[in-house]
């Protein structure tokens, strides 16, 4: 694939160079072909980075738990990768992107067209049948030029979300149960909410421009199209909703604050409550620390995740662009694909970087209330800032991105202690890092969007989206609140049903003996740190230094 991509790029560059050498201007079609090749290459690289986030999750979790469970963490990460890829290809993607199989039965709001047959002029969404899908959920492969790339991007987001829940109930969950949980999460839990906030451009109450909820909130919280502010917004590239009287402002999660991180965190929270705390975590109702065995390993994992976040957020630029077959940008900017690489990518990268800075500084400030700087708190503050900014990273100002990160980092040490007081055993701080940070990020994206729709921000402070998204994937605050209500209403009962079913089938929790022995030996028959090798290394450290060789003097 990389060789073929490079060959296409070389051919496109050669054709463009030949045209220029002959004095002929490059046509828009030639330029578009070149820009598409470059963009697809960028997209492939960035989503490859997202896959590498699995390494960061593994190191972060393994370093944050006790040594006797480190090999188990590696085993479960490798296992959920294999399961998620197969299940999401076979079932999950068709649900997330098209609402299969209910797309054959449900109808779009007001138009009453079956979702599978929809071709929406506002969002340019094409339903399952229009996209070439057959009866079976993996039939989207019939149109690889259109949807196989979309599958890969969606898969990487699903893999990232899949890595989150198990970190909450780490060190006491059965391996067989985790395998079944991976099937349920990749096949049902993640895809259903993914359809609600990303795939359901037709049918989802949060996205469909004909949805009564969207139309109602647009009417209440966006200006009239014919008003003075409305005319300015039209000139900037915003488009009306299906009513034609107000602007289209659907639920927005640009890169997964809620659809990836909050969903994973809430599901993990349900699992942690269901299986209970680790043995010895609470004594007489009081929390007792079970410190991780390797702080540098955990911090390295956090840094790897932060590095890969540039693929997560900057790659989402391409994902949002490719929803537009026209390849145009918002309003007077008239963006083509190359402009997305030049303008949108750098906007997203800068906002992401400032959010990371805010997360680190916020966690330092918050932790000062409780004592000395803790590297694991700071690492989670860094990640919390990155989690939070994902929702609005495509349109908020860089300083607002910094503020989002600052709030997310600041809350981490306080929320972590609150979770302890509630008697919840969150093994590595996932609930404050992913769940709470993602919720805050979704809400703060809505605050920024509402300021935009109210005309309280200079237009240059808000980066517009692509035409296919109405130039208008900028939400109102009320719509963000509504989306988060849907999220909680789905994640908590879906998680509870899943854990109960798994418990009946194979049992969720390991035995007391297995937990005491450590899951490395009890479940896998290996040790992350064999005693022989550790003893050998210690003997080297304790051995006296060899006498100098006098023959060399």
Secondary structure, DSSP 8 states (H G I E B T S, - for coil): -HHHHHHHHHHHHHHHHHHHHTT----HHHHHHHHHHHHHHHHHHHHHHHHHHHHHHHHHHHHHS-GGGHHHHHHHHHHHHHHHHHHIIIIIHHHHHH-TTGGGT-B-TTT--BGGG-B-TTT--B-TTTTT--SSTTGGGGGHHHHHHHHHHHHHHHHHHHHHHHHHTTTSB-HHHHHHHHHHIIIIIHHHHHIIIII-TTT-TTT-TT-HHHHHHHHHHS-BTTSHHHHHHHHHT--B-TTSSBB------SS-IIIIIIHHHHHHHHHHHHH---TTSEETTEE-----S-HHHHHHHHHHHHHHHHHHHHHHHHHHHTT-TT---SGGG---HHHIIIIIHHHHHHHHHHHHHHHHHHHHHHHTTTSS--HHHHHHHHHHHHHHHGGGTTTS-HHHHHHHHHHHHHHHHHHHHHHHHTT---TTSHIIIIIIHHHHHHHHHHHHHHHHHTT-S-GGGS----GGGTT-----HHHHHHHHHHHHHHHHHHHHHHHHHHHHHT-SB--HHHHHH-HIIIIIS--SS-HHHHHHHHHHHHS------GGG-
